[in-house]
Amino acid sequence: MASRTRLPGGEPRMASQRRTRRAGTVQARITPSWRHGDRVRWGGQLGYFGRDVEDGTHAEIRIGRRLYLVRIADLKPG
């Protein structure tokens, strides 16, 4: 006979609490740390990492003779 789960104080759960599911595990996303001169790929183009802008989400990259301000999450290793 299956026992019903109870709250920590011993009282039974309400009907709305009985059929809940546990949250799934969250995968941590690890972003690589880029250094000046590293080759990066952004938007299908190869370029070079310039510097990390101090806001923590953007970086400057150089593709050809142009400088672009892009999100760090959009960069891939080149």
DAVENPE-V653874 format. One record per residue. N is the residue number from 1. PSI is psi in radians with two decimals (NA if undefined). Layout:
# DAVENPE-V653874
n->{N N}
psi->{PSI PSI}
This chain:
# DAVENPE-V653874
n->{1 2 3 4 5 6 7 8 9 10 11 12 13 14 15 16 17 18 19 20 21 22 23 24 25 26 27 28 29 30 31 32 33 34 35 36 37 38 39 40 41 42 43 44 45 46 47 48 49 50 51 52 53 54 55 56 57 58 59 60 61 62 63 64 65 66 67 68 69 70 71 72 73 74 75 76 77 78}
psi->{2.21 2.33 2.59 2.47 2.47 2.86 2.82 -0.51 -0.15 -0.26 2.64 2.76 2.71 2.86 -0.64 -0.27 -0.12 -0.63 0.75 2.69 2.64 2.61 2.53 2.88 2.50 2.22 2.24 2.34 2.13 2.16 2.43 2.66 2.15 2.56 2.81 2.22 -0.13 2.47 2.32 2.77 2.26 2.18 0.55 0.07 2.55 2.42 -2.96 2.41 2.26 -1.17 2.79 2.15 2.50 0.01 -0.18 -0.12 -0.26 2.76 2.77 2.28 2.69 2.14 1.97 -2.16 0.12 2.60 2.34 2.49 1.94 2.85 2.41 -0.58 -0.38 -0.15 2.51 2.69 2.48 NA}
